[in-house]
Structures are given as structure tokens and as C-alpha cells.
Amino acid sequence: MKIIVFGATGGVGQSVVKQALENGFEVAAFVRTSAKLKVANENLTVVEGDAFNQEQVAAAIAGHDAVVSCLGSNQGMNKSTDLQEMVKNIVAGMQKHDVKRIVYTASAGIDKELPGISGKLMMGVLKNALKDHRAAVDIIQAHGLNYTIVRPMGLTNDSFTGEYRESLTAVPETSKTIPRADVAHFILKALTDAQYENTSVGIAT
């Protein structure tokens, strides 16, 4: 399978690239600065570009079987439309080149699904980022793509475990975190398992 990874220099993105290569995928990493990508492999193509540039995004998507988005916003806790703007470009590029499959890494909380007082507090803190992710997901779901939306709990840099729980309706109970490497593992599993097509999955350890 040939995939292109947007946000490939982030923590989850680099793990996706590394694990995909280890599992025999052909990978294109779309990055703003190639020096930040600490991975090298004969099956890896590094594409420098700007996800806000529709032409560059579309050109990079051509010839791939699937798109993986691990994009984040640089706006922190501030109001932003960065994610939805970049996703509009990705969707346009996918339509132009007839690529149907996308796995989009969002965040737990985009569906207001975090339980309890602590969940409400966290969604309040992250409200601007969650709103931007939610709008990006709406764009993906409105364009007839074969999607998997990944909703991880709090990301950590802990070591890969391969042991995590999934929920189609909310988030796994009594869990607050998940290693970035485990999120990457789920993303690749979702790409190769039809049960995850057109689903939104909460994941946590």
C-alpha cells in the first residue's frame, strides 16, 4: 500500500512513518521542513510543501492509495481554522486524483464525549482545538470519502505497547492517555482492516 502522511514530523506522524516502513508500506512524508524528519528508508519519499497550498497538496497526493493526516495547529489554545483549511486542501487533492481512503487523527472530545467533571474541564480547556478538529472532520465526512476518524486520549511519549482499548461510541472507560506510538499502530491497523471504514474510534490504554 502506498500512503502519504501529512504532519509527518510530529510525534504521531513520525511514528506512523516509521511503523509503516517497518510493515512494508511505501510512504510519502509531506513536511514543511525535511530536516525535522528523523527517518530514512528506501521506501520513503520526502515531499517538502505547505499544507495550506492546495496545488502542492494535490500534487503530493497523486498516485497514492490512502492519506493519513496527523496534522496539528500551531495556534495552541487560540481560536483557529488551520486544521479545516488544510483538510479542505487534502480533500480537494483526493477528489482530483480519485483517492478515497483517509485516516484522520483528531482528538478525544470532538464529540463532547469525555465523561465527568474532569472531561468537561478538559473539553473547556481544549475547546478551540476541538472545534477546529470537529470542523475538519465534518469536511471529510461531507465529501463521500472512506474515512476513519481517530480520537485518542491524552498523548504521551511512553514506549509502544500495542495494547490499547477502542470505543466506537465514546472513549474507553477510566483511561486518560495513550502513547503516540500506539496511536500510530492503530492508524495503520485501520488502513488495512475493513471494519474501521467509515467509523470514528476513541482509543486509550
CYANA upper distance limits for C-alpha pairs under 8 A (distance plus 0.5 A):
  1 MET  CA     25 PHE  CA      5.83
  1 MET  CA     26 GLU  CA      6.69
  1 MET  CA     65 ASP  CA      6.79
  1 MET  CA     66 ALA  CA      8.40
  2 LYS  CA     25 PHE  CA      6.52
  2 LYS  CA     26 GLU  CA      5.13
  2 LYS  CA     27 VAL  CA      6.39
  2 LYS  CA     28 ALA  CA      8.32
  2 LYS  CA     63 GLY  CA      8.45
  2 LYS  CA     64 HIS  CA      5.60
  2 LYS  CA     65 ASP  CA      5.75
  2 LYS  CA     66 ALA  CA      7.24
  3 ILE  CA     25 PHE  CA      7.74
  3 ILE  CA     26 GLU  CA      6.83
  3 ILE  CA     27 VAL  CA      5.65
  3 ILE  CA     28 ALA  CA      6.79
  3 ILE  CA     64 HIS  CA      6.01
  3 ILE  CA     65 ASP  CA      6.32
  3 ILE  CA     66 ALA  CA      5.42
  3 ILE  CA     67 VAL  CA      6.16
  3 ILE  CA     68 VAL  CA      7.55
  4 ILE  CA     27 VAL  CA      6.27
  4 ILE  CA     28 ALA  CA      5.04
  4 ILE  CA     29 ALA  CA      6.35
  4 ILE  CA     30 PHE  CA      7.43
  4 ILE  CA     60 ALA  CA      8.31
  4 ILE  CA     61 ILE  CA      7.18
  4 ILE  CA     64 HIS  CA      7.17
  4 ILE  CA     66 ALA  CA      7.14
  4 ILE  CA     67 VAL  CA      5.59
  4 ILE  CA     68 VAL  CA      6.62
  5 VAL  CA     13 GLY  CA      7.46
  5 VAL  CA     16 VAL  CA      8.36
  5 VAL  CA     17 VAL  CA      7.76
  5 VAL  CA     27 VAL  CA      7.82
  5 VAL  CA     28 ALA  CA      6.72
  5 VAL  CA     29 ALA  CA      5.52
  5 VAL  CA     30 PHE  CA      6.45
  5 VAL  CA     67 VAL  CA      6.66
  5 VAL  CA     68 VAL  CA      5.23
  5 VAL  CA     69 SER  CA      6.38
  5 VAL  CA     70 CYS  CA      7.69
  6 PHE  CA     13 GLY  CA      7.88
  6 PHE  CA     29 ALA  CA      6.99
  6 PHE  CA     30 PHE  CA      5.61
  6 PHE  CA     31 VAL  CA      7.43
  6 PHE  CA     51 ALA  CA      8.38
  6 PHE  CA     67 VAL  CA      8.22
  6 PHE  CA     68 VAL  CA      6.71
  6 PHE  CA     69 SER  CA      5.31
  6 PHE  CA     70 CYS  CA      6.31
  6 PHE  CA     71 LEU  CA      6.53
  7 GLY  CA     13 GLY  CA      6.10
  7 GLY  CA     29 ALA  CA      8.43
  7 GLY  CA     30 PHE  CA      7.32
  7 GLY  CA     31 VAL  CA      7.02
  7 GLY  CA     69 SER  CA      6.83
  7 GLY  CA     70 CYS  CA      5.26
  7 GLY  CA     71 LEU  CA      4.86
  7 GLY  CA     72 GLY  CA      7.57
  8 ALA  CA     12 VAL  CA      8.16
  8 ALA  CA     13 GLY  CA      4.56
  8 ALA  CA     14 GLN  CA      5.73
  8 ALA  CA     16 VAL  CA      8.21
  8 ALA  CA     17 VAL  CA      7.40
  8 ALA  CA     29 ALA  CA      6.06
  8 ALA  CA     30 PHE  CA      6.76
  8 ALA  CA     31 VAL  CA      6.64
  8 ALA  CA     37 LEU  CA      7.71
  8 ALA  CA     70 CYS  CA      7.34
  8 ALA  CA     71 LEU  CA      8.44
  9 THR  CA     13 GLY  CA      6.28
  9 THR  CA     14 GLN  CA      5.90
  9 THR  CA     31 VAL  CA      7.12
  9 THR  CA     36 LYS  CA      6.47
  9 THR  CA     37 LEU  CA      5.72
 10 GLY  CA     14 GLN  CA      6.37
 10 GLY  CA     70 CYS  CA      7.92
 10 GLY  CA     71 LEU  CA      8.37
 11 GLY  CA     15 SER  CA      6.96
 11 GLY  CA    157 ASN  CA      8.49
 11 GLY  CA    180 ARG  CA      6.89
 12 VAL  CA     16 VAL  CA      6.69
 12 VAL  CA     70 CYS  CA      7.03
 12 VAL  CA    180 ARG  CA      5.55
 12 VAL  CA    181 ALA  CA      6.97
 12 VAL  CA    183 VAL  CA      7.30
 12 VAL  CA    184 ALA  CA      6.40
 13 GLY  CA     17 VAL  CA      6.76
 13 GLY  CA     69 SER  CA      8.47
 13 GLY  CA     70 CYS  CA      5.96
 13 GLY  CA    184 ALA  CA      7.85
 14 GLN  CA     18 LYS  CA      6.62
 14 GLN  CA     37 LEU  CA      7.56
 14 GLN  CA     38 LYS  CA      8.18
 14 GLN  CA     39 VAL  CA      8.13
 15 SER  CA     19 GLN  CA      6.46
 15 SER  CA    180 ARG  CA      7.70
 15 SER  CA    181 ALA  CA      6.03
 15 SER  CA    184 ALA  CA      6.21
 16 VAL  CA     20 ALA  CA      6.30
 16 VAL  CA    181 ALA  CA      8.12
 16 VAL  CA    184 ALA  CA      5.21
 16 VAL  CA    185 HIS  CA      7.64
 16 VAL  CA    187 ILE  CA      7.96
 16 VAL  CA    188 LEU  CA      7.79
 17 VAL  CA     21 LEU  CA      6.71
 17 VAL  CA     27 VAL  CA      7.29
 17 VAL  CA     29 ALA  CA      7.77
 17 VAL  CA     39 VAL  CA      8.24
 18 LYS  CA     22 GLU  CA      6.81
 18 LYS  CA     39 VAL  CA      7.24
 19 GLN  CA     23 ASN  CA      6.72
 19 GLN  CA    184 ALA  CA      7.93
 19 GLN  CA    185 HIS  CA      7.74
 20 ALA  CA     24 GLY  CA      6.92
 20 ALA  CA     25 PHE  CA      5.73
 20 ALA  CA     26 GLU  CA      8.16
 20 ALA  CA     27 VAL  CA      7.69
 20 ALA  CA    188 LEU  CA      7.44
 21 LEU  CA     25 PHE  CA      5.73
 21 LEU  CA     26 GLU  CA      7.19
 21 LEU  CA     27 VAL  CA      7.36
 21 LEU  CA     41 ASN  CA      7.93
 21 LEU  CA     43 ASN  CA      7.36
 21 LEU  CA     44 LEU  CA      7.92
 25 PHE  CA     43 ASN  CA      7.94
 26 GLU  CA     43 ASN  CA      5.62
 26 GLU  CA     44 LEU  CA      6.83
 27 VAL  CA     43 ASN  CA      6.77
 27 VAL  CA     44 LEU  CA      5.44
 27 VAL  CA     45 THR  CA      6.74
 28 ALA  CA     44 LEU  CA      6.26
 28 ALA  CA     45 THR  CA      5.06
 28 ALA  CA     46 VAL  CA      6.17
 28 ALA  CA     47 VAL  CA      7.22
 29 ALA  CA     44 LEU  CA      7.80
 29 ALA  CA     45 THR  CA      6.73
 29 ALA  CA     46 VAL  CA      5.37
 29 ALA  CA     47 VAL  CA      6.38
 30 PHE  CA     46 VAL  CA      6.76
 30 PHE  CA     47 VAL  CA      5.29
 30 PHE  CA     48 GLU  CA      6.40
 30 PHE  CA     49 GLY  CA      7.04
 30 PHE  CA     60 ALA  CA      7.99
 31 VAL  CA     37 LEU  CA      8.46
 31 VAL  CA     46 VAL  CA      7.73
 31 VAL  CA     47 VAL  CA      6.64
 31 VAL  CA     48 GLU  CA      5.47
 31 VAL  CA     49 GLY  CA      6.42
 31 VAL  CA     50 ASP  CA      7.85
 32 ARG  CA     48 GLU  CA      5.80
 32 ARG  CA     49 GLY  CA      5.68
 32 ARG  CA     50 ASP  CA      6.27
 33 THR  CA     37 LEU  CA      8.25
 33 THR  CA     48 GLU  CA      6.83
 34 SER  CA     46 VAL  CA      7.33
 34 SER  CA     47 VAL  CA      8.20
 34 SER  CA     48 GLU  CA      6.83
 40 ALA  CA     44 LEU  CA      7.21
 47 VAL  CA     60 ALA  CA      7.60
 49 GLY  CA     53 ASN  CA      8.22
 49 GLY  CA     56 GLN  CA      6.67
 49 GLY  CA     57 VAL  CA      7.90
 50 ASP  CA     56 GLN  CA      7.34
 50 ASP  CA     57 VAL  CA      7.84
 51 ALA  CA     56 GLN  CA      7.90
 51 ALA  CA     57 VAL  CA      6.46
 51 ALA  CA     86 MET  CA      5.99
 51 ALA  CA     89 ASN  CA      7.73
 51 ALA  CA     90 ILE  CA      8.40
 52 PHE  CA     57 VAL  CA      8.44
 52 PHE  CA     85 GLU  CA      7.31
 52 PHE  CA     86 MET  CA      5.84
 52 PHE  CA     89 ASN  CA      7.50
 53 ASN  CA     57 VAL  CA      6.77
 53 ASN  CA     89 ASN  CA      7.76
 54 GLN  CA     58 ALA  CA      6.59
 54 GLN  CA     89 ASN  CA      5.40
 54 GLN  CA     90 ILE  CA      8.04
 54 GLN  CA     92 ALA  CA      8.17
 54 GLN  CA     93 GLY  CA      7.83
 55 GLU  CA     59 ALA  CA      6.64
 55 GLU  CA     93 GLY  CA      8.45
 56 GLN  CA     60 ALA  CA      6.74
 57 VAL  CA     61 ILE  CA      6.84
 57 VAL  CA     89 ASN  CA      7.01
 57 VAL  CA     90 ILE  CA      6.79
 57 VAL  CA     93 GLY  CA      6.83
 58 ALA  CA     62 ALA  CA      7.04
 58 ALA  CA     89 ASN  CA      7.83
 58 ALA  CA     90 ILE  CA      7.40
 58 ALA  CA     92 ALA  CA      7.61
 58 ALA  CA     93 GLY  CA      4.39
 58 ALA  CA     94 MET  CA      7.52
 58 ALA  CA     96 LYS  CA      7.74
 58 ALA  CA     97 HIS  CA      8.17
 59 ALA  CA     93 GLY  CA      7.90
 61 ILE  CA     67 VAL  CA      8.03
 61 ILE  CA     90 ILE  CA      8.46
 61 ILE  CA     93 GLY  CA      6.80
 61 ILE  CA     94 MET  CA      7.12
 61 ILE  CA     97 HIS  CA      7.80
 61 ILE  CA     99 VAL  CA      8.43
 62 ALA  CA     93 GLY  CA      8.24
 62 ALA  CA     94 MET  CA      8.35
 62 ALA  CA     97 HIS  CA      6.11
 63 GLY  CA     97 HIS  CA      8.01
 64 HIS  CA     99 VAL  CA      7.55
 65 ASP  CA     99 VAL  CA      6.76
 65 ASP  CA    100 LYS  CA      8.29
 65 ASP  CA    101 ARG  CA      7.52
 66 ALA  CA     99 VAL  CA      6.95
 66 ALA  CA    100 LYS  CA      7.42
 66 ALA  CA    101 ARG  CA      5.27
 66 ALA  CA    102 ILE  CA      6.15
 66 ALA  CA    103 VAL  CA      8.48
 66 ALA  CA    191 LEU  CA      8.43
 67 VAL  CA    101 ARG  CA      6.80
 67 VAL  CA    102 ILE  CA      5.14
 67 VAL  CA    103 VAL  CA      6.90
 68 VAL  CA    102 ILE  CA      6.21
 68 VAL  CA    103 VAL  CA      5.37
 68 VAL  CA    104 TYR  CA      6.52
 68 VAL  CA    105 THR  CA      8.40
 68 VAL  CA    187 ILE  CA      8.45
 69 SER  CA    102 ILE  CA      8.07
 69 SER  CA    103 VAL  CA      6.78
 69 SER  CA    104 TYR  CA      5.30
 69 SER  CA    105 THR  CA      6.44
 70 CYS  CA    104 TYR  CA      7.14
 70 CYS  CA    105 THR  CA      5.77
 70 CYS  CA    106 ALA  CA      8.38
 71 LEU  CA     83 LEU  CA      7.64
 71 LEU  CA    105 THR  CA      7.92
 72 GLY  CA     83 LEU  CA      7.23
 73 SER  CA     80 SER  CA      8.17
 73 SER  CA     82 ASP  CA      6.40
 73 SER  CA     83 LEU  CA      6.72
 73 SER  CA    129 ALA  CA      8.23
 75 GLN  CA     79 LYS  CA      7.76
 75 GLN  CA     80 SER  CA      6.91
 76 GLY  CA    129 ALA  CA      8.04
 77 MET  CA    125 VAL  CA      8.08
 77 MET  CA    126 LEU  CA      6.98
 77 MET  CA    127 LYS  CA      8.37
 77 MET  CA    128 ASN  CA      6.65
 77 MET  CA    129 ALA  CA      7.00
 78 ASN  CA    128 ASN  CA      6.70
 78 ASN  CA    129 ALA  CA      8.19
 79 LYS  CA    128 ASN  CA      5.60
 79 LYS  CA    129 ALA  CA      7.81
 80 SER  CA    128 ASN  CA      7.31
 80 SER  CA    129 ALA  CA      7.77
 80 SER  CA    132 ASP  CA      6.97
 81 THR  CA     85 GLU  CA      6.65
 81 THR  CA    132 ASP  CA      6.17
 82 ASP  CA     86 MET  CA      6.73
 82 ASP  CA    132 ASP  CA      7.81
 83 LEU  CA     87 VAL  CA      6.53
 83 LEU  CA    132 ASP  CA      6.45
 83 LEU  CA    133 HIS  CA      6.84
 83 LEU  CA    136 ALA  CA      6.57
 84 GLN  CA     88 LYS  CA      6.55
 84 GLN  CA    132 ASP  CA      6.72
 84 GLN  CA    133 HIS  CA      7.54
 84 GLN  CA    135 ALA  CA      6.42
 84 GLN  CA    136 ALA  CA      4.73
 84 GLN  CA    139 ILE  CA      7.95
 85 GLU  CA     89 ASN  CA      7.19
 85 GLU  CA    136 ALA  CA      8.30
 86 MET  CA     90 ILE  CA      6.89
 87 VAL  CA     91 VAL  CA      6.51
 87 VAL  CA    136 ALA  CA      6.44
 87 VAL  CA    139 ILE  CA      7.92
 87 VAL  CA    140 ILE  CA      8.03
 88 LYS  CA     92 ALA  CA      6.60
 88 LYS  CA    136 ALA  CA      8.16
 88 LYS  CA    139 ILE  CA      7.46
 89 ASN  CA     93 GLY  CA      6.62
 90 ILE  CA     94 MET  CA      6.62
 91 VAL  CA     95 GLN  CA      6.67
 91 VAL  CA    139 ILE  CA      8.47
 91 VAL  CA    140 ILE  CA      7.28
 91 VAL  CA    143 HIS  CA      8.20
 92 ALA  CA     96 LYS  CA      6.63
 93 GLY  CA     97 HIS  CA      6.79
 94 MET  CA     98 ASP  CA      6.17
 94 MET  CA     99 VAL  CA      5.20
 94 MET  CA    100 LYS  CA      7.13
 95 GLN  CA     99 VAL  CA      6.83
 95 GLN  CA    100 LYS  CA      8.10
100 LYS  CA    145 LEU  CA      5.62
100 LYS  CA    146 ASN  CA      6.04
101 ARG  CA    145 LEU  CA      6.80
101 ARG  CA    146 ASN  CA      5.26
101 ARG  CA    147 TYR  CA      6.39
102 ILE  CA    145 LEU  CA      7.73
102 ILE  CA    146 ASN  CA      6.81
102 ILE  CA    147 TYR  CA      5.42
102 ILE  CA    148 THR  CA      7.00
103 VAL  CA    147 TYR  CA      6.19
103 VAL  CA    148 THR  CA      5.23
103 VAL  CA    149 ILE  CA      6.47
103 VAL  CA    150 VAL  CA      7.73
103 VAL  CA    187 ILE  CA      7.24
103 VAL  CA    190 ALA  CA      8.12
103 VAL  CA    191 LEU  CA      7.71
104 TYR  CA    137 VAL  CA      8.26
104 TYR  CA    147 TYR  CA      7.94
104 TYR  CA    148 THR  CA      6.80
104 TYR  CA    149 ILE  CA      5.52
104 TYR  CA    150 VAL  CA      6.58
105 THR  CA    149 ILE  CA      6.61
105 THR  CA    150 VAL  CA      5.28
105 THR  CA    151 ARG  CA      7.05
105 THR  CA    152 PRO  CA      8.31
106 ALA  CA    110 ILE  CA      8.06
106 ALA  CA    133 HIS  CA      6.29
106 ALA  CA    134 ARG  CA      8.40
106 ALA  CA    137 VAL  CA      8.37
106 ALA  CA    149 ILE  CA      7.15
106 ALA  CA    150 VAL  CA      6.20
106 ALA  CA    151 ARG  CA      5.81
106 ALA  CA    152 PRO  CA      7.78
107 SER  CA    130 LEU  CA      7.52
107 SER  CA    133 HIS  CA      7.89
107 SER  CA    150 VAL  CA      7.51
107 SER  CA    151 ARG  CA      4.82
107 SER  CA    152 PRO  CA      5.77
107 SER  CA    153 MET  CA      7.17
108 ALA  CA    113 GLU  CA      7.81
108 ALA  CA    114 LEU  CA      7.55
108 ALA  CA    151 ARG  CA      4.91
108 ALA  CA    152 PRO  CA      5.74
108 ALA  CA    153 MET  CA      5.77
108 ALA  CA    154 GLY  CA      8.49
108 ALA  CA    171 VAL  CA      7.64
108 ALA  CA    202 GLY  CA      6.88
109 GLY  CA    113 GLU  CA      5.89
109 GLY  CA    114 LEU  CA      6.07
109 GLY  CA    123 MET  CA      6.54
109 GLY  CA    130 LEU  CA      7.10
109 GLY  CA    151 ARG  CA      8.15
110 ILE  CA    130 LEU  CA      5.67
110 ILE  CA    131 LYS  CA      7.44
110 ILE  CA    133 HIS  CA      7.28
110 ILE  CA    134 ARG  CA      5.98
110 ILE  CA    151 ARG  CA      8.32
111 ASP  CA    134 ARG  CA      8.14
112 LYS  CA    123 MET  CA      7.71
113 GLU  CA    170 ALA  CA      5.92
113 GLU  CA    171 VAL  CA      7.48
114 LEU  CA    119 GLY  CA      5.03
114 LEU  CA    120 LYS  CA      7.17
114 LEU  CA    123 MET  CA      7.90
114 LEU  CA    170 ALA  CA      7.86
114 LEU  CA    171 VAL  CA      7.46
115 PRO  CA    119 GLY  CA      5.45
115 PRO  CA    120 LYS  CA      7.48
116 GLY  CA    120 LYS  CA      6.92
117 ILE  CA    121 LEU  CA      6.69
118 SER  CA    122 MET  CA      6.64
119 GLY  CA    123 MET  CA      6.64
120 LYS  CA    124 GLY  CA      6.60
121 LEU  CA    125 VAL  CA      6.80
122 MET  CA    126 LEU  CA      6.67
123 MET  CA    127 LYS  CA      5.99
123 MET  CA    130 LEU  CA      8.08
126 LEU  CA    130 LEU  CA      6.48
127 LYS  CA    131 LYS  CA      6.48
128 ASN  CA    132 ASP  CA      6.84
129 ALA  CA    133 HIS  CA      6.70
130 LEU  CA    134 ARG  CA      6.46
131 LYS  CA    135 ALA  CA      6.72
132 ASP  CA    136 ALA  CA      6.77
133 HIS  CA    137 VAL  CA      6.66
134 ARG  CA    138 ASP  CA      6.68
135 ALA  CA    139 ILE  CA      6.89
136 ALA  CA    140 ILE  CA      6.99
137 VAL  CA    141 GLN  CA      6.66
137 VAL  CA    149 ILE  CA      7.93
138 ASP  CA    142 ALA  CA      6.53
139 ILE  CA    143 HIS  CA      7.17
140 ILE  CA    144 GLY  CA      8.09
140 ILE  CA    145 LEU  CA      7.11
140 ILE  CA    147 TYR  CA      7.93
141 GLN  CA    145 LEU  CA      7.13
141 GLN  CA    147 TYR  CA      7.87
146 ASN  CA    197 GLU  CA      6.58
146 ASN  CA    198 ASN  CA      6.15
147 TYR  CA    197 GLU  CA      6.33
147 TYR  CA    198 ASN  CA      5.27
147 TYR  CA    199 THR  CA      7.30
148 THR  CA    190 ALA  CA      7.57
148 THR  CA    196 TYR  CA      6.69
148 THR  CA    197 GLU  CA      6.24
148 THR  CA    198 ASN  CA      5.94
148 THR  CA    199 THR  CA      5.61
148 THR  CA    200 SER  CA      6.26
148 THR  CA    201 VAL  CA      8.01
149 ILE  CA    198 ASN  CA      8.43
149 ILE  CA    199 THR  CA      6.82
149 ILE  CA    200 SER  CA      4.91
149 ILE  CA    201 VAL  CA      6.71
150 VAL  CA    187 ILE  CA      8.00
150 VAL  CA    200 SER  CA      6.48
150 VAL  CA    201 VAL  CA      5.73
150 VAL  CA    202 GLY  CA      6.77
150 VAL  CA    203 ILE  CA      7.90
151 ARG  CA    200 SER  CA      7.62
151 ARG  CA    201 VAL  CA      6.26
151 ARG  CA    202 GLY  CA      4.95
151 ARG  CA    203 ILE  CA      6.65
152 PRO  CA    177 THR  CA      8.24
152 PRO  CA    178 ILE  CA      7.41
152 PRO  CA    183 VAL  CA      7.47
152 PRO  CA    202 GLY  CA      6.16
152 PRO  CA    203 ILE  CA      5.35
152 PRO  CA    204 ALA  CA      6.64
153 MET  CA    171 VAL  CA      8.31
153 MET  CA    175 SER  CA      8.17
153 MET  CA    176 LYS  CA      6.13
153 MET  CA    177 THR  CA      5.47
153 MET  CA    178 ILE  CA      6.59
153 MET  CA    202 GLY  CA      7.93
153 MET  CA    203 ILE  CA      6.93
153 MET  CA    204 ALA  CA      6.11
154 GLY  CA    176 LYS  CA      6.41
154 GLY  CA    177 THR  CA      4.75
154 GLY  CA    178 ILE  CA      6.59
155 LEU  CA    177 THR  CA      6.23
155 LEU  CA    178 ILE  CA      5.79
155 LEU  CA    179 PRO  CA      6.11
155 LEU  CA    180 ARG  CA      6.22
156 THR  CA    177 THR  CA      7.21
156 THR  CA    178 ILE  CA      6.49
156 THR  CA    179 PRO  CA      5.09
156 THR  CA    180 ARG  CA      6.40
157 ASN  CA    179 PRO  CA      6.02
157 ASN  CA    180 ARG  CA      6.54
157 ASN  CA    181 ALA  CA      8.19
158 ASP  CA    179 PRO  CA      5.66
158 ASP  CA    180 ARG  CA      8.00
158 ASP  CA    181 ALA  CA      8.43
159 SER  CA    179 PRO  CA      7.12
159 SER  CA    181 ALA  CA      7.47
160 PHE  CA    179 PRO  CA      6.99
160 PHE  CA    180 ARG  CA      8.30
160 PHE  CA    181 ALA  CA      5.63
160 PHE  CA    182 ASP  CA      6.11
161 THR  CA    181 ALA  CA      8.49
161 THR  CA    182 ASP  CA      7.00
162 GLY  CA    182 ASP  CA      6.26
162 GLY  CA    185 HIS  CA      7.48
163 GLU  CA    182 ASP  CA      8.11
163 GLU  CA    205 THR  CA      7.13
164 TYR  CA    178 ILE  CA      8.10
164 TYR  CA    182 ASP  CA      7.88
164 TYR  CA    203 ILE  CA      7.25
164 TYR  CA    204 ALA  CA      6.03
164 TYR  CA    205 THR  CA      4.68
165 ARG  CA    172 PRO  CA      6.62
165 ARG  CA    203 ILE  CA      6.09
165 ARG  CA    204 ALA  CA      5.99
165 ARG  CA    205 THR  CA      6.28
166 GLU  CA    171 VAL  CA      7.61
166 GLU  CA    172 PRO  CA      6.55
166 GLU  CA    201 VAL  CA      6.81
166 GLU  CA    202 GLY  CA      6.05
166 GLU  CA    203 ILE  CA      5.11
166 GLU  CA    204 ALA  CA      7.32
167 SER  CA    171 VAL  CA      5.82
167 SER  CA    172 PRO  CA      6.16
167 SER  CA    201 VAL  CA      6.04
167 SER  CA    202 GLY  CA      5.45
167 SER  CA    203 ILE  CA      6.99
168 LEU  CA    199 THR  CA      7.69
168 LEU  CA    200 SER  CA      6.52
168 LEU  CA    201 VAL  CA      5.27
168 LEU  CA    202 GLY  CA      6.78
169 THR  CA    201 VAL  CA      8.02
169 THR  CA    202 GLY  CA      8.19
170 ALA  CA    201 VAL  CA      8.35
170 ALA  CA    202 GLY  CA      6.67
171 VAL  CA    201 VAL  CA      8.36
171 VAL  CA    202 GLY  CA      5.19
171 VAL  CA    203 ILE  CA      6.88
171 VAL  CA    204 ALA  CA      7.92
172 PRO  CA    202 GLY  CA      7.28
172 PRO  CA    203 ILE  CA      6.98
172 PRO  CA    204 ALA  CA      6.68
175 SER  CA    204 ALA  CA      6.50
175 SER  CA    205 THR  CA      6.79
176 LYS  CA    204 ALA  CA      7.26
176 LYS  CA    205 THR  CA      8.27
177 THR  CA    204 ALA  CA      6.19
177 THR  CA    205 THR  CA      6.84
178 ILE  CA    182 ASP  CA      7.24
178 ILE  CA    183 VAL  CA      7.63
178 ILE  CA    203 ILE  CA      7.98
178 ILE  CA    204 ALA  CA      5.42
178 ILE  CA    205 THR  CA      5.77
179 PRO  CA    183 VAL  CA      7.10
180 ARG  CA    184 ALA  CA      6.87
181 ALA  CA    185 HIS  CA      6.81
182 ASP  CA    186 PHE  CA      6.81
183 VAL  CA    187 ILE  CA      6.78
183 VAL  CA    203 ILE  CA      8.19
184 ALA  CA    188 LEU  CA      6.93
185 HIS  CA    189 LYS  CA      6.74
186 PHE  CA    190 ALA  CA      6.51
187 ILE  CA    191 LEU  CA      6.93
188 LEU  CA    192 THR  CA      7.17
189 LYS  CA    193 ASP  CA      6.62
190 ALA  CA    194 ALA  CA      7.89
190 ALA  CA    195 GLN  CA      8.33
190 ALA  CA    196 TYR  CA      5.91
190 ALA  CA    197 GLU  CA      7.98
191 LEU  CA    196 TYR  CA      8.28
193 ASP  CA    197 GLU  CA      8.20
